[in-house]
Amino acid sequence: MHTYCRVIGCPNPARAGTADGLDRKFCRSHADHYQRHGSPYRGSFTAAEIEPFRQQALDRLQENRDDRFVDNAVARVEGLYRRAGPHVEAFRLRGLSPADRAKAAWARLRERCVDPLRVIAAWLAVDMAIAANPQIRDDPEYRRVQAAKLVHRMASGTHKRWTREEPDPNRPGRRRTATTEMHVYPRSRGRVLRHIGADLQQAVDLI
Ligand SMILES: [Zn+2]
């Protein structure tokens, strides 16, 4: 029935049969985009778009830490941490199913002692960013994947920062201290994000 990609204006044929269920809807490039971002059309929010909302959400959560709905969400995120099983080293993730990789991400958050409020704030930030952009269609899949990407980053990033001395280009003969930062994130895979997103959505349900 769907010989062509469903994205309007896309002239490409839909992908040939594969196991992930997207095959009859989108061409390869739109299917890849959908896997990575949760929408065949829209890319992911940038850090600049999401950070103000994330901070706002975190402030509100901290102010209302005693609220019973906040408390409930914290308890549920802690439940995800507890049930995530043992910590899995990043290099051992290969070969695990998407569901097990999602559990490993929750276990990493636990090992890093990430405050559950930050996890909840990620969901709320995406919620707020979508609400603030009327041109974004409210699609539950996009919402889940975008929130899961933020959470996956909290679980997985490697961050380094170092300083070095170098000649100061503005003051000949003088030296200055330069700071370099490196942020490395393992690529988050589409199906892992669906699992993390569904877990997260359940946890924050009442908020
Ligand atoms: Zn297409």
Boltz pocket constraint, residues with backbone or C-beta under 6 A from the ligand:
constraints:
  - pocket:
      binder: B
      contacts: [[A, 5], [A, 6], [A, 7], [A, 10], [A, 11], [A, 12], [A, 26], [A, 27], [A, 28], [A, 29], [A, 30]]
      max_distance: 6.0
